Amino acid sequence: GRLLLAVPVGAPRIEFNAHRIYSFDQIRNALPGLDLDHFALIPDRADGAGLILDADPATVARQRYACGCFEFRRPS
């Protein structure tokens, strides 16, 4: 099976009592039984790159409120 998950990513925090922003590692650690196949980042400021495939976790950490798109799969 596969799990597609899109969540707000960046510096982890709760934004004004409503929105939770996760770090890359928080999402990876929350699903220990699954393998991460692909990760894409829609950064909070595009600056010419609307979608970054296989973005580095350090790039994710520099974001304020970006969108992380994760594709996990169940190991065979």
N, CA, C and O atoms as a Tripos MOL2 file, in Angstrom:
@<TRIPOS>MOLECULE
protein
  304   303    76     0     0
PROTEIN
NO_CHARGES

@<TRIPOS>ATOM
      1 N           0.7970   -1.1710    0.0000 N.3       1 GLY1
      2 CA          0.0000    0.0000    0.0000 C.3       1 GLY1
      3 C           0.8570    1.2590    0.0000 C.2       1 GLY1
      4 O           2.0420    1.2180    0.3300 O.2       1 GLY1
      5 N           0.2640    2.3410   -0.3620 N.am      2 ARG2
      6 CA          0.9240    3.6480   -0.4150 C.3       2 ARG2
      7 C           0.1130    4.6620    0.3920 C.2       2 ARG2
      8 O          -1.1110    4.5760    0.4900 O.2       2 ARG2
      9 N           0.8310    5.6150    0.9620 N.am      3 LEU3
     10 CA          0.2040    6.7040    1.7000 C.3       3 LEU3
     11 C           0.7340    8.0100    1.1330 C.2       3 LEU3
     12 O           1.9400    8.2580    1.1510 O.2       3 LEU3
     13 N          -0.1690    8.8480    0.6290 N.am      4 LEU4
     14 CA          0.1840   10.1820    0.1710 C.3       4 LEU4
     15 C          -0.2780   11.1590    1.2370 C.2       4 LEU4
     16 O          -1.4350   11.1330    1.6550 O.2       4 LEU4
     17 N           0.6290   12.0190    1.6740 N.am      5 LEU5
     18 CA          0.3490   12.9140    2.7870 C.3       5 LEU5
     19 C           0.8860   14.3030    2.4630 C.2       5 LEU5
     20 O           2.0610   14.4540    2.1310 O.2       5 LEU5
     21 N           0.0420   15.3000    2.5570 N.am      6 ALA6
     22 CA          0.4640   16.6900    2.3490 C.3       6 ALA6
     23 C           0.1450   17.4670    3.6280 C.2       6 ALA6
     24 O          -1.0030   17.5100    4.0700 O.2       6 ALA6
     25 N           1.1770   18.0780    4.2120 N.am      7 VAL7
     26 CA          1.0210   18.8020    5.4750 C.3       7 VAL7
     27 C           1.8460   20.0820    5.4400 C.2       7 VAL7
     28 O           2.8070   20.1770    4.6770 O.2       7 VAL7
     29 N           1.4790   21.0760    6.2650 N.am      8 PRO8
     30 CA          2.3200   22.2680    6.3900 C.3       8 PRO8
     31 C           3.6520   21.8930    7.0440 C.2       8 PRO8
     32 O           3.6780   21.2080    8.0660 O.2       8 PRO8
     33 N           4.7410   22.3440    6.4540 N.am      9 VAL9
     34 CA          6.0740   22.0530    6.9860 C.3       9 VAL9
     35 C           6.8740   23.3320    7.1270 C.2       9 VAL9
     36 O           6.5830   24.3480    6.4960 O.2       9 VAL9
     37 N           7.8820   23.2550    7.9670 N.am     10 GLY10
     38 CA          8.7700   24.3820    8.2350 C.3      10 GLY10
     39 C           9.3380   24.2230    9.6250 C.2      10 GLY10
     40 O           9.5130   23.1060   10.1130 O.2      10 GLY10
     41 N           9.6280   25.3440   10.2620 N.am     11 ALA11
     42 CA         10.0590   25.3020   11.6580 C.3      11 ALA11
     43 C           8.8560   24.8590   12.4890 C.2      11 ALA11
     44 O           7.8170   25.5170   12.4370 O.2      11 ALA11
     45 N           8.9580   23.7630   13.2580 N.am     12 PRO12
     46 CA          7.7800   23.2280   13.9520 C.3      12 PRO12
     47 C           7.2280   24.1890   14.9980 C.2      12 PRO12
     48 O           7.9640   24.7610   15.8020 O.2      12 PRO12
     49 N           5.9010   24.3490   14.9580 N.am     13 ARG13
     50 CA          5.2320   25.2510   15.9000 C.3      13 ARG13
     51 C           3.7190   25.1530   15.7130 C.2      13 ARG13
     52 O           3.2320   24.5130   14.7810 O.2      13 ARG13
     53 N           3.0030   25.7910   16.6050 N.am     14 ILE14
     54 CA          1.5660   25.9790   16.4380 C.3      14 ILE14
     55 C           1.3730   27.4520   16.1060 C.2      14 ILE14
     56 O           1.7970   28.3330   16.8530 O.2      14 ILE14
     57 N           0.7340   27.6990   14.9890 N.am     15 GLU15
     58 CA          0.5490   29.0560   14.4870 C.3      15 GLU15
     59 C          -0.7770   29.6050   15.0000 C.2      15 GLU15
     60 O          -1.8390   29.1770   14.5480 O.2      15 GLU15
     61 N          -0.7280   30.5280   15.9190 N.am     16 PHE16
     62 CA         -1.8920   31.2010   16.4980 C.3      16 PHE16
     63 C          -3.0190   30.2400   16.8520 C.2      16 PHE16
     64 O          -4.1490   30.4090   16.3940 O.2      16 PHE16
     65 N          -2.7170   29.2430   17.6590 N.am     17 ASN17
     66 CA         -3.7390   28.3890   18.2350 C.3      17 ASN17
     67 C          -4.5830   27.6360   17.2000 C.2      17 ASN17
     68 O          -5.6720   27.1570   17.5190 O.2      17 ASN17
     69 N          -4.0870   27.5310   15.9660 N.am     18 ALA18
     70 CA         -4.9340   26.8930   14.9650 C.3      18 ALA18
     71 C          -4.1890   25.9200   14.0680 C.2      18 ALA18
     72 O          -4.6230   24.7800   13.9060 O.2      18 ALA18
     73 N          -3.0960   26.3370   13.4930 N.am     19 HIS19
     74 CA         -2.3940   25.5330   12.4970 C.3      19 HIS19
     75 C          -1.1070   24.9660   13.0710 C.2      19 HIS19
     76 O          -0.3120   25.6870   13.6740 O.2      19 HIS19
     77 N          -0.9130   23.6850   12.8790 N.am     20 ARG20
     78 CA          0.3240   23.0480   13.3190 C.3      20 ARG20
     79 C           1.2380   22.9160   12.1120 C.2      20 ARG20
     80 O           0.8280   22.4180   11.0630 O.2      20 ARG20
     81 N           2.4790   23.3650   12.2640 N.am     21 ILE21
     82 CA          3.5010   23.2430   11.2380 C.3      21 ILE21
     83 C           4.4800   22.1760   11.7280 C.2      21 ILE21
     84 O           4.9680   22.2400   12.8570 O.2      21 ILE21
     85 N           4.7590   21.2030   10.8740 N.am     22 TYR22
     86 CA          5.5980   20.0750   11.2340 C.3      22 TYR22
     87 C           6.9830   20.1980   10.6150 C.2      22 TYR22
     88 O           7.1470   20.8170    9.5630 O.2      22 TYR22
     89 N           7.9620   19.6180   11.2590 N.am     23 SER23
     90 CA          9.2820   19.5070   10.6450 C.3      23 SER23
     91 C           9.3000   18.2450    9.7940 C.2      23 SER23
     92 O           8.4490   17.3700    9.9500 O.2      23 SER23
     93 N          10.2620   18.1570    8.9040 N.am     24 PHE24
     94 CA         10.4310   16.9690    8.0690 C.3      24 PHE24
     95 C          10.5930   15.7270    8.9540 C.2      24 PHE24
     96 O           9.9720   14.6950    8.7010 O.2      24 PHE24
     97 N          11.4210   15.8320    9.9800 N.am     25 ASP25
     98 CA         11.6940   14.6930   10.8550 C.3      25 ASP25
     99 C          10.4790   14.2700   11.6750 C.2      25 ASP25
    100 O          10.3200   13.0840   11.9610 O.2      25 ASP25
    101 N           9.6230   15.2070   12.0580 N.am     26 GLN26
    102 CA          8.4180   14.8440   12.8110 C.3      26 GLN26
    103 C           7.5220   13.9200   11.9850 C.2      26 GLN26
    104 O           6.9590   12.9600   12.5110 O.2      26 GLN26
    105 N           7.3950   14.2120   10.7030 N.am     27 ILE27
    106 CA          6.5590   13.3830    9.8460 C.3      27 ILE27
    107 C           7.2190   12.0240    9.6320 C.2      27 ILE27
    108 O           6.5540   10.9920    9.7240 O.2      27 ILE27
    109 N           8.5130   12.0160    9.3510 N.am     28 ARG28
    110 CA          9.2290   10.7400    9.1640 C.3      28 ARG28
    111 C           9.1310    9.8690   10.4070 C.2      28 ARG28
    112 O           8.8880    8.6670   10.3000 O.2      28 ARG28
    113 N           9.3140   10.4490   11.5730 N.am     29 ASN29
    114 CA          9.3000    9.6870   12.8250 C.3      29 ASN29
    115 C           7.8990    9.2320   13.2240 C.2      29 ASN29
    116 O           7.7530    8.2710   13.9790 O.2      29 ASN29
    117 N           6.8740    9.9080   12.7260 N.am     30 ALA30
    118 CA          5.4960    9.5440   13.0700 C.3      30 ALA30
    119 C           5.0450    8.2730   12.3490 C.2      30 ALA30
    120 O           4.0590    7.6520   12.7450 O.2      30 ALA30
    121 N           5.7620    7.8850   11.2970 N.am     31 LEU31
    122 CA          5.3750    6.7190   10.5010 C.3      31 LEU31
    123 C           6.5500    5.7590   10.3770 C.2      31 LEU31
    124 O           7.0550    5.5440    9.2750 O.2      31 LEU31
    125 N           6.9930    5.1810   11.4890 N.am     32 PRO32
    126 CA          8.2150    4.3710   11.4630 C.3      32 PRO32
    127 C           8.1020    3.0760   10.6670 C.2      32 PRO32
    128 O           9.1210    2.5400   10.2310 O.2      32 PRO32
    129 N           6.9060    2.5660   10.4700 N.am     33 GLY33
    130 CA          6.7420    1.3120    9.7440 C.3      33 GLY33
    131 C           6.6660    1.4670    8.2420 C.2      33 GLY33
    132 O           6.5220    0.4750    7.5270 O.2      33 GLY33
    133 N           6.7610    2.6980    7.7450 N.am     34 LEU34
    134 CA          6.6520    2.9580    6.3110 C.3      34 LEU34
    135 C           7.9660    3.5130    5.7670 C.2      34 LEU34
    136 O           8.7250    4.1640    6.4850 O.2      34 LEU34
    137 N           8.2190    3.2460    4.4950 N.am     35 ASP35
    138 CA          9.4030    3.7770    3.8210 C.3      35 ASP35
    139 C           9.0080    5.0140    3.0220 C.2      35 ASP35
    140 O           7.9850    5.0100    2.3360 O.2      35 ASP35
    141 N           9.8050    6.0620    3.1050 N.am     36 LEU36
    142 CA          9.5590    7.2730    2.3360 C.3      36 LEU36
    143 C          10.1180    7.0730    0.9320 C.2      36 LEU36
    144 O          11.3280    6.9360    0.7520 O.2      36 LEU36
    145 N           9.2380    7.0570   -0.0550 N.am     37 ASP37
    146 CA          9.6630    6.8940   -1.4490 C.3      37 ASP37
    147 C          10.0080    8.2300   -2.0920 C.2      37 ASP37
    148 O          11.0400    8.3700   -2.7480 O.2      37 ASP37
    149 N           9.1250    9.2180   -1.8920 N.am     38 HIS38
    150 CA          9.3240   10.5180   -2.5380 C.3      38 HIS38
    151 C           8.8930   11.6260   -1.5890 C.2      38 HIS38
    152 O           8.0120   11.4530   -0.7470 O.2      38 HIS38
    153 N           9.5460   12.7640   -1.7560 N.am     39 PHE39
    154 CA          9.1720   13.9590   -1.0040 C.3      39 PHE39
    155 C           9.2800   15.1520   -1.9330 C.2      39 PHE39
    156 O          10.2710   15.3040   -2.6470 O.2      39 PHE39
    157 N           8.2670   15.9930   -1.9250 N.am     40 ALA40
    158 CA          8.2950   17.2300   -2.7100 C.3      40 ALA40
    159 C           7.9040   18.3820   -1.7930 C.2      40 ALA40
    160 O           7.0900   18.2310   -0.8820 O.2      40 ALA40
    161 N           8.5030   19.5250   -2.0590 N.am     41 LEU41
    162 CA          8.2650   20.7240   -1.2430 C.3      41 LEU41
    163 C           7.7230   21.8300   -2.1270 C.2      41 LEU41
    164 O           8.2930   22.1420   -3.1730 O.2      41 LEU41
    165 N           6.6240   22.4160   -1.7010 N.am     42 ILE42
    166 CA          6.1410   23.6550   -2.3120 C.3      42 ILE42
    167 C           6.5410   24.7480   -1.3320 C.2      42 ILE42
    168 O           5.8940   24.9150   -0.2970 O.2      42 ILE42
    169 N           7.6110   25.5040   -1.6450 N.am     43 PRO43
    170 CA          8.1500   26.4590   -0.6730 C.3      43 PRO43
    171 C           7.2090   27.6290   -0.4230 C.2      43 PRO43
    172 O           6.3330   27.9270   -1.2350 O.2      43 PRO43
    173 N           7.4070   28.2890    0.7230 N.am     44 ASP44
    174 CA          6.5540   29.4300    1.0430 C.3      44 ASP44
    175 C           6.8380   30.6200    0.1240 C.2      44 ASP44
    176 O           5.9580   31.4560   -0.0820 O.2      44 ASP44
    177 N           8.0210   30.7100   -0.4180 N.am     45 ARG45
    178 CA          8.3400   31.7260   -1.4360 C.3      45 ARG45
    179 C           8.8980   30.9880   -2.6400 C.2      45 ARG45
    180 O           9.9500   30.3550   -2.5460 O.2      45 ARG45
    181 N           8.2120   31.0620   -3.7600 N.am     46 ALA46
    182 CA          8.5920   30.2720   -4.9270 C.3      46 ALA46
    183 C           9.9730   30.6490   -5.4680 C.2      46 ALA46
    184 O          10.7800   29.7590   -5.7360 O.2      46 ALA46
    185 N          10.2630   31.9200   -5.6340 N.am     47 ASP47
    186 CA         11.5570   32.3810   -6.1530 C.3      47 ASP47
    187 C          12.0100   31.5580   -7.3590 C.2      47 ASP47
    188 O          13.1820   31.1960   -7.4630 O.2      47 ASP47
    189 N          11.0820   31.2660   -8.2670 N.am     48 GLY48
    190 CA         11.4330   30.5330   -9.4730 C.3      48 GLY48
    191 C          11.3030   29.0260   -9.3570 C.2      48 GLY48
    192 O          11.3250   28.3400  -10.3790 O.2      48 GLY48
    193 N          11.1690   28.4810   -8.1530 N.am     49 ALA49
    194 CA         11.0400   27.0360   -7.9850 C.3      49 ALA49
    195 C           9.7020   26.7440   -7.3220 C.2      49 ALA49
    196 O           9.6010   26.7530   -6.0950 O.2      49 ALA49
    197 N           8.6780   26.4850   -8.1220 N.am     50 GLY50
    198 CA          7.3560   26.2420   -7.5660 C.3      50 GLY50
    199 C           7.2380   24.9130   -6.8540 C.2      50 GLY50
    200 O           6.4480   24.7740   -5.9200 O.2      50 GLY50
    201 N           8.0230   23.9260   -7.2880 N.am     51 LEU51
    202 CA          7.9940   22.6030   -6.6830 C.3      51 LEU51
    203 C           9.4150   22.0770   -6.6500 C.2      51 LEU51
    204 O          10.1000   22.0550   -7.6730 O.2      51 LEU51
    205 N           9.8570   21.6550   -5.4830 N.am     52 ILE52
    206 CA         11.2170   21.1250   -5.3350 C.3      52 ILE52
    207 C          11.1000   19.6370   -5.0210 C.2      52 ILE52
    208 O          10.6330   19.2550   -3.9480 O.2      52 ILE52
    209 N          11.5240   18.8050   -5.9630 N.am     53 LEU53
    210 CA         11.4860   17.3590   -5.7680 C.3      53 LEU53
    211 C          12.6630   16.9200   -4.9120 C.2      53 LEU53
    212 O          13.7720   17.4320   -5.0660 O.2      53 LEU53
    213 N          12.4270   15.9770   -4.0120 N.am     54 ASP54
    214 CA         13.4620   15.4450   -3.1160 C.3      54 ASP54
    215 C          14.2270   16.5570   -2.4010 C.2      54 ASP54
    216 O          15.4570   16.5460   -2.3440 O.2      54 ASP54
    217 N          13.4840   17.5080   -1.8640 N.am     55 ALA55
    218 CA         14.0830   18.6490   -1.1570 C.3      55 ALA55
    219 C          14.8550   18.1730    0.0710 C.2      55 ALA55
    220 O          14.4670   17.2190    0.7460 O.2      55 ALA55
    221 N          15.9370   18.8550    0.3320 N.am     56 ASP56
    222 CA         16.7770   18.5710    1.4890 C.3      56 ASP56
    223 C          16.0330   18.9780    2.7670 C.2      56 ASP56
    224 O          15.3970   20.0310    2.7830 O.2      56 ASP56
    225 N          16.0940   18.1710    3.8400 N.am     57 PRO57
    226 CA         15.4400   18.5540    5.0990 C.3      57 PRO57
    227 C          15.9010   19.9160    5.6320 C.2      57 PRO57
    228 O          15.1350   20.5960    6.3150 O.2      57 PRO57
    229 N          17.1320   20.3210    5.3330 N.am     58 ALA58
    230 CA         17.6030   21.6450    5.7630 C.3      58 ALA58
    231 C          16.8300   22.7520    5.0530 C.2      58 ALA58
    232 O          16.5760   23.8060    5.6350 O.2      58 ALA58
    233 N          16.4600   22.5160    3.8060 N.am     59 THR59
    234 CA         15.6410   23.4890    3.0660 C.3      59 THR59
    235 C          14.2670   23.5900    3.7030 C.2      59 THR59
    236 O          13.7080   24.6810    3.8150 O.2      59 THR59
    237 N          13.7260   22.4680    4.1170 N.am     60 VAL60
    238 CA         12.4190   22.4630    4.7830 C.3      60 VAL60
    239 C          12.4930   23.2640    6.0800 C.2      60 VAL60
    240 O          11.5760   24.0270    6.3830 O.2      60 VAL60
    241 N          13.5500   23.1070    6.8340 N.am     61 ALA61
    242 CA         13.7000   23.7920    8.1270 C.3      61 ALA61
    243 C          13.7580   25.3050    7.9720 C.2      61 ALA61
    244 O          13.4260   26.0330    8.9070 O.2      61 ALA61
    245 N          14.1730   25.7890    6.8080 N.am     62 ARG62
    246 CA         14.2510   27.2470    6.5760 C.3      62 ARG62
    247 C          12.9090   27.8560    6.1720 C.2      62 ARG62
    248 O          12.7920   29.0760    6.0550 O.2      62 ARG62
    249 N          11.9110   27.0260    5.9600 N.am     63 GLN63
    250 CA         10.6010   27.5240    5.5290 C.3      63 GLN63
    251 C           9.8020   28.0280    6.7200 C.2      63 GLN63
    252 O           9.9960   27.5760    7.8490 O.2      63 GLN63
    253 N           8.9130   28.9570    6.4600 N.am     64 ARG64
    254 CA          8.0100   29.4350    7.5050 C.3      64 ARG64
    255 C           6.6950   28.6600    7.4630 C.2      64 ARG64
    256 O           6.2290   28.1640    8.4880 O.2      64 ARG64
    257 N           6.1050   28.5600    6.2840 N.am     65 TYR65
    258 CA          4.8090   27.8800    6.1260 C.3      65 TYR65
    259 C           4.7520   27.3290    4.7050 C.2      65 TYR65
    260 O           4.1410   27.9340    3.8230 O.2      65 TYR65
    261 N           5.3820   26.1950    4.4880 N.am     66 ALA66
    262 CA          5.4260   25.5710    3.1750 C.3      66 ALA66
    263 C           4.5360   24.3310    3.1740 C.2      66 ALA66
    264 O           3.9390   23.9830    4.1930 O.2      66 ALA66
    265 N           4.4540   23.6760    2.0320 N.am     67 CYS67
    266 CA          3.6670   22.4540    1.9170 C.3      67 CYS67
    267 C           4.6050   21.2920    1.6060 C.2      67 CYS67
    268 O           5.3270   21.3150    0.6090 O.2      67 CYS67
    269 N           4.5880   20.2830    2.4610 N.am     68 GLY68
    270 CA          5.3860   19.0850    2.2370 C.3      68 GLY68
    271 C           4.5010   17.9660    1.7280 C.2      68 GLY68
    272 O           3.4780   17.6520    2.3370 O.2      68 GLY68
    273 N           4.8900   17.3620    0.6140 N.am     69 CYS69
    274 CA          4.1360   16.2810   -0.0010 C.3      69 CYS69
    275 C           4.9610   14.9990    0.1130 C.2      69 CYS69
    276 O           6.0080   14.8710   -0.5220 O.2      69 CYS69
    277 N           4.4940   14.0660    0.9110 N.am     70 PHE70
    278 CA          5.2110   12.8390    1.2140 C.3      70 PHE70
    279 C           4.5180   11.6570    0.5350 C.2      70 PHE70
    280 O           3.2890   11.5810    0.5130 O.2      70 PHE70
    281 N           5.2990   10.7470   -0.0110 N.am     71 GLU71
    282 CA          4.7680    9.4830   -0.5140 C.3      71 GLU71
    283 C           5.4720    8.3530    0.2200 C.2      71 GLU71
    284 O           6.6650    8.1120    0.0340 O.2      71 GLU71
    285 N           4.7150    7.6750    1.0500 N.am     72 PHE72
    286 CA          5.2260    6.5440    1.8120 C.3      72 PHE72
    287 C           4.7110    5.2500    1.2020 C.2      72 PHE72
    288 O           3.6700    5.2330    0.5470 O.2      72 PHE72
    289 N           5.4430    4.1760    1.4200 N.am     73 ARG73
    290 CA          4.9610    2.8520    1.0080 C.3      73 ARG73
    291 C           5.2340    1.8540    2.1140 C.2      73 ARG73
    292 O           6.1630    2.0010    2.9080 O.2      73 ARG73
    293 N           4.4080    0.8550    2.1370 N.am     74 ARG74
    294 CA          4.5860   -0.2390    3.0970 C.3      74 ARG74
    295 C           5.6990   -1.1350    2.5720 C.2      74 ARG74
    296 O           5.6800   -1.5120    1.4000 O.2      74 ARG74
    297 N           6.6700   -1.4830    3.4170 N.am     75 PRO75
    298 CA          7.7530   -2.3500    2.9400 C.3      75 PRO75
    299 C           7.2190   -3.7210    2.5310 C.2      75 PRO75
    300 O           6.2400   -4.2110    3.0950 O.2      75 PRO75
    301 N           7.8760   -4.3370    1.5380 N.am     76 SER76
    302 CA          7.4130   -5.6570    1.0980 C.3      76 SER76
    303 C           7.9190   -6.7560    2.0070 C.2      76 SER76
    304 O           7.6230   -7.9300    1.7810 O.2      76 SER76
@<TRIPOS>BOND
     1     1     2 1
     2     2     3 1
     3     3     4 2
     4     3     5 am
     5     5     6 1
     6     6     7 1
     7     7     8 2
     8     7     9 am
     9     9    10 1
    10    10    11 1
    11    11    12 2
    12    11    13 am
    13    13    14 1
    14    14    15 1
    15    15    16 2
    16    15    17 am
    17    17    18 1
    18    18    19 1
    19    19    20 2
    20    19    21 am
    21    21    22 1
    22    22    23 1
    23    23    24 2
    24    23    25 am
    25    25    26 1
    26    26    27 1
    27    27    28 2
    28    27    29 am
    29    29    30 1
    30    30    31 1
    31    31    32 2
    32    31    33 am
    33    33    34 1
    34    34    35 1
    35    35    36 2
    36    35    37 am
    37    37    38 1
    38    38    39 1
    39    39    40 2
    40    39    41 am
    41    41    42 1
    42    42    43 1
    43    43    44 2
    44    43    45 am
    45    45    46 1
    46    46    47 1
    47    47    48 2
    48    47    49 am
    49    49    50 1
    50    50    51 1
    51    51    52 2
    52    51    53 am
    53    53    54 1
    54    54    55 1
    55    55    56 2
    56    55    57 am
    57    57    58 1
    58    58    59 1
    59    59    60 2
    60    59    61 am
    61    61    62 1
    62    62    63 1
    63    63    64 2
    64    63    65 am
    65    65    66 1
    66    66    67 1
    67    67    68 2
    68    67    69 am
    69    69    70 1
    70    70    71 1
    71    71    72 2
    72    71    73 am
    73    73    74 1
    74    74    75 1
    75    75    76 2
    76    75    77 am
    77    77    78 1
    78    78    79 1
    79    79    80 2
    80    79    81 am
    81    81    82 1
    82    82    83 1
    83    83    84 2
    84    83    85 am
    85    85    86 1
    86    86    87 1
    87    87    88 2
    88    87    89 am
    89    89    90 1
    90    90    91 1
    91    91    92 2
    92    91    93 am
    93    93    94 1
    94    94    95 1
    95    95    96 2
    96    95    97 am
    97    97    98 1
    98    98    99 1
    99    99   100 2
   100    99   101 am
   101   101   102 1
   102   102   103 1
   103   103   104 2
   104   103   105 am
   105   105   106 1
   106   106   107 1
   107   107   108 2
   108   107   109 am
   109   109   110 1
   110   110   111 1
   111   111   112 2
   112   111   113 am
   113   113   114 1
   114   114   115 1
   115   115   116 2
   116   115   117 am
   117   117   118 1
   118   118   119 1
   119   119   120 2
   120   119   121 am
   121   121   122 1
   122   122   123 1
   123   123   124 2
   124   123   125 am
   125   125   126 1
   126   126   127 1
   127   127   128 2
   128   127   129 am
   129   129   130 1
   130   130   131 1
   131   131   132 2
   132   131   133 am
   133   133   134 1
   134   134   135 1
   135   135   136 2
   136   135   137 am
   137   137   138 1
   138   138   139 1
   139   139   140 2
   140   139   141 am
   141   141   142 1
   142   142   143 1
   143   143   144 2
   144   143   145 am
   145   145   146 1
   146   146   147 1
   147   147   148 2
   148   147   149 am
   149   149   150 1
   150   150   151 1
   151   151   152 2
   152   151   153 am
   153   153   154 1
   154   154   155 1
   155   155   156 2
   156   155   157 am
   157   157   158 1
   158   158   159 1
   159   159   160 2
   160   159   161 am
   161   161   162 1
   162   162   163 1
   163   163   164 2
   164   163   165 am
   165   165   166 1
   166   166   167 1
   167   167   168 2
   168   167   169 am
   169   169   170 1
   170   170   171 1
   171   171   172 2
   172   171   173 am
   173   173   174 1
   174   174   175 1
   175   175   176 2
   176   175   177 am
   177   177   178 1
   178   178   179 1
   179   179   180 2
   180   179   181 am
   181   181   182 1
   182   182   183 1
   183   183   184 2
   184   183   185 am
   185   185   186 1
   186   186   187 1
   187   187   188 2
   188   187   189 am
   189   189   190 1
   190   190   191 1
   191   191   192 2
   192   191   193 am
   193   193   194 1
   194   194   195 1
   195   195   196 2
   196   195   197 am
   197   197   198 1
   198   198   199 1
   199   199   200 2
   200   199   201 am
   201   201   202 1
   202   202   203 1
   203   203   204 2
   204   203   205 am
   205   205   206 1
   206   206   207 1
   207   207   208 2
   208   207   209 am
   209   209   210 1
   210   210   211 1
   211   211   212 2
   212   211   213 am
   213   213   214 1
   214   214   215 1
   215   215   216 2
   216   215   217 am
   217   217   218 1
   218   218   219 1
   219   219   220 2
   220   219   221 am
   221   221   222 1
   222   222   223 1
   223   223   224 2
   224   223   225 am
   225   225   226 1
   226   226   227 1
   227   227   228 2
   228   227   229 am
   229   229   230 1
   230   230   231 1
   231   231   232 2
   232   231   233 am
   233   233   234 1
   234   234   235 1
   235   235   236 2
   236   235   237 am
   237   237   238 1
   238   238   239 1
   239   239   240 2
   240   239   241 am
   241   241   242 1
   242   242   243 1
   243   243   244 2
   244   243   245 am
   245   245   246 1
   246   246   247 1
   247   247   248 2
   248   247   249 am
   249   249   250 1
   250   250   251 1
   251   251   252 2
   252   251   253 am
   253   253   254 1
   254   254   255 1
   255   255   256 2
   256   255   257 am
   257   257   258 1
   258   258   259 1
   259   259   260 2
   260   259   261 am
   261   261   262 1
   262   262   263 1
   263   263   264 2
   264   263   265 am
   265   265   266 1
   266   266   267 1
   267   267   268 2
   268   267   269 am
   269   269   270 1
   270   270   271 1
   271   271   272 2
   272   271   273 am
   273   273   274 1
   274   274   275 1
   275   275   276 2
   276   275   277 am
   277   277   278 1
   278   278   279 1
   279   279   280 2
   280   279   281 am
   281   281   282 1
   282   282   283 1
   283   283   284 2
   284   283   285 am
   285   285   286 1
   286   286   287 1
   287   287   288 2
   288   287   289 am
   289   289   290 1
   290   290   291 1
   291   291   292 2
   292   291   293 am
   293   293   294 1
   294   294   295 1
   295   295   296 2
   296   295   297 am
   297   297   298 1
   298   298   299 1
   299   299   300 2
   300   299   301 am
   301   301   302 1
   302   302   303 1
   303   303   304 2
@<TRIPOS>SUBSTRUCTURE
     1 GLY1         2 RESIDUE 1 A GLY
     2 ARG2         6 RESIDUE 1 A ARG
     3 LEU3        10 RESIDUE 1 A LEU
     4 LEU4        14 RESIDUE 1 A LEU
     5 LEU5        18 RESIDUE 1 A LEU
     6 ALA6        22 RESIDUE 1 A ALA
     7 VAL7        26 RESIDUE 1 A VAL
     8 PRO8        30 RESIDUE 1 A PRO
     9 VAL9        34 RESIDUE 1 A VAL
    10 GLY10       38 RESIDUE 1 A GLY
    11 ALA11       42 RESIDUE 1 A ALA
    12 PRO12       46 RESIDUE 1 A PRO
    13 ARG13       50 RESIDUE 1 A ARG
    14 ILE14       54 RESIDUE 1 A ILE
    15 GLU15       58 RESIDUE 1 A GLU
    16 PHE16       62 RESIDUE 1 A PHE
    17 ASN17       66 RESIDUE 1 A ASN
    18 ALA18       70 RESIDUE 1 A ALA
    19 HIS19       74 RESIDUE 1 A HIS
    20 ARG20       78 RESIDUE 1 A ARG
    21 ILE21       82 RESIDUE 1 A ILE
    22 TYR22       86 RESIDUE 1 A TYR
    23 SER23       90 RESIDUE 1 A SER
    24 PHE24       94 RESIDUE 1 A PHE
    25 ASP25       98 RESIDUE 1 A ASP
    26 GLN26      102 RESIDUE 1 A GLN
    27 ILE27      106 RESIDUE 1 A ILE
    28 ARG28      110 RESIDUE 1 A ARG
    29 ASN29      114 RESIDUE 1 A ASN
    30 ALA30      118 RESIDUE 1 A ALA
    31 LEU31      122 RESIDUE 1 A LEU
    32 PRO32      126 RESIDUE 1 A PRO
    33 GLY33      130 RESIDUE 1 A GLY
    34 LEU34      134 RESIDUE 1 A LEU
    35 ASP35      138 RESIDUE 1 A ASP
    36 LEU36      142 RESIDUE 1 A LEU
    37 ASP37      146 RESIDUE 1 A ASP
    38 HIS38      150 RESIDUE 1 A HIS
    39 PHE39      154 RESIDUE 1 A PHE
    40 ALA40      158 RESIDUE 1 A ALA
    41 LEU41      162 RESIDUE 1 A LEU
    42 ILE42      166 RESIDUE 1 A ILE
    43 PRO43      170 RESIDUE 1 A PRO
    44 ASP44      174 RESIDUE 1 A ASP
    45 ARG45      178 RESIDUE 1 A ARG
    46 ALA46      182 RESIDUE 1 A ALA
    47 ASP47      186 RESIDUE 1 A ASP
    48 GLY48      190 RESIDUE 1 A GLY
    49 ALA49      194 RESIDUE 1 A ALA
    50 GLY50      198 RESIDUE 1 A GLY
    51 LEU51      202 RESIDUE 1 A LEU
    52 ILE52      206 RESIDUE 1 A ILE
    53 LEU53      210 RESIDUE 1 A LEU
    54 ASP54      214 RESIDUE 1 A ASP
    55 ALA55      218 RESIDUE 1 A ALA
    56 ASP56      222 RESIDUE 1 A ASP
    57 PRO57      226 RESIDUE 1 A PRO
    58 ALA58      230 RESIDUE 1 A ALA
    59 THR59      234 RESIDUE 1 A THR
    60 VAL60      238 RESIDUE 1 A VAL
    61 ALA61      242 RESIDUE 1 A ALA
    62 ARG62      246 RESIDUE 1 A ARG
    63 GLN63      250 RESIDUE 1 A GLN
    64 ARG64      254 RESIDUE 1 A ARG
    65 TYR65      258 RESIDUE 1 A TYR
    66 ALA66      262 RESIDUE 1 A ALA
    67 CYS67      266 RESIDUE 1 A CYS
    68 GLY68      270 RESIDUE 1 A GLY
    69 CYS69      274 RESIDUE 1 A CYS
    70 PHE70      278 RESIDUE 1 A PHE
    71 GLU71      282 RESIDUE 1 A GLU
    72 PHE72      286 RESIDUE 1 A PHE
    73 ARG73      290 RESIDUE 1 A ARG
    74 ARG74      294 RESIDUE 1 A ARG
    75 PRO75      298 RESIDUE 1 A PRO
    76 SER76      302 RESIDUE 1 A SER
